[in-house]
Amino acid sequence: MHYHHLLLLSPIEAIAALVTLTFFFYFLWTKISRKPSKPPLPPEIAGGWPVIGHLFYLENDGDDRPLARKLSDLADKYGPVFTFRLGLSRVLVVSSYDAVKDCYSTNDAVFANRPACLYGEYLGYNNAMLFLANYGPYWRNIRKLVIQEVVSNTRLEKLKHIRFSKVQNSIKQLYSRVQNGENSVINLTDSLEELCFGLIVKMIAGKNYKLGGEGDEEVERFKEAFRKFLTLSMEFVLWDAFPIPLFKWVDFQGHIKSMKRTFKDIDSIFQSWLDEHIKQREMLMKVNNGCGNERDFIDVMLSKMSNEHLHEGYSRDTVIKATVFSLVLDAADTVSLHINWGMTLLINNQHVLKKAQEEIDTKVGKDRWIEESDIKNLVYLQAIFKEVLRLYPPGPLLVPHENSEDCVVSGYHIPKGTRLYTNVMKLQQDPKMWSNPDQFDPDRFFATDIDFRGQHYEFIPFGSGRRSCPGMTYALQVEYLTIGHLIQGFNFRTPSDEPLDMKEGPGITIRKVNPVEVLITPRLAPELYKV
């Protein structure tokens, strides 16, 4: 009876029923077969323009603070995961524990690439420098070589006499200046820069360079080229935001010309170091029946590398020079900058300084100088270093990363080719993770076993994952030994008895604008300062 009625439907009713059934089955099919929708994109900061994005948003804002501080303010407004656009490139900024863990644990391999930059091509040996190289066979081989043969614990142990000797000479020079009355006020910043520069050049090339050496043409040329590199590497270049051939062919800003000129000066110095080592090595091999002499890092690299081309078409000489440049850049600039902040914090917090001196007096004594083997027993000094690393990480934004495929960070969809800035400074002063985060308080580390080797994602001053800083051990050895000597050997106060200013300069690092100028008083027996 019911089937009979269906057959009696009018044509219009039959068509309506058919359409209804078609839409019903289509709806069911799409619900079943539809792929899950992509997570949303992270929030993007306001003020972007079509095409150019936020290119001038952070540059022309009248704020001369470091970029990390500006991005910290934006995180307060937009949250710990947000983006902005530099021309055609999207930049992701993260500053929370969970987001950092997503980037350097879950997506560590995805974010292992480096964004292309023009200074890497023209100043960085076509990106052969370790920290600029993309993730792949070349990077893996060179990083392995550097870690195992250049900055390994075994290699650094063999060269510890150089570190001790250089630090000792620096201390004795400070003492001589005080005794001779050359200057009542000591510029500690200049002294630290000279020490760190001279030390890494000695360990790498066996040369006794002095940053302030007058009359030495090579030293002055290298110093000038080095400073130009630091300036040019932080300049805005059109090609970095708009990677199209036009901005390589037509050098509107003149940066490419400056880069080529600066690179020529730098490369000529590194090439002269390399030629000297090759010549000396050939002579020694003739005398020693085919055995060379590994006196410094260049000798080590020559002994471990053949003349054949490596991955990516780089020659042995290019790889050595690029690696030497990476080491000099990191050790000479970053280490001295960090020690400078450490001494500033200690001088401004005399109770912490006195407590550290008392520990050294008790564990080491006052009849000999502190040595690297003493550091393991100086637990308060170790806590001081952790606290300085927390407040003033050497790379407050780390080196930028770039993802090689789409991924998800804190529930947000991150498209392939997004640049990653990790705001370590904001992360390490997050009140959710740290009590009284703005306060200099080394005692906080006695209540926790947290360390800085990349596994505790709230504290990653040297980065985390496969692209963390390979020179961490060297940097810590130099910093422990230097600050240990300084506070063991001298008392410090400012000329006005007022705290040192903490003004930070603009840029991607956290550079103290004004030098640390202090009055120092020896606190050990005079014979310990004799050269």
Helices and strands as residue ranges (DSSP letters): H 2-7, H 11-33, H 67-78, E 81-86, E 89-94, H 97-101, I 102-106, H 118-122, H 137-145, I 146-150, H 153-158, H 160-180, E 186-187, H 188-205, H 217-232, H 238-241, H 246-249, H 255-287, H 297-304, G 311-313, H 316-329, I 330-334, H 335-348, H 350-363, G 372-377, H 379-391, E 401-402, E 407-409, E 412-414, E 419-422, H 424-427, G 442-447, G 465-467, H 472-489, E 490-493, E 517-522, G 526-529
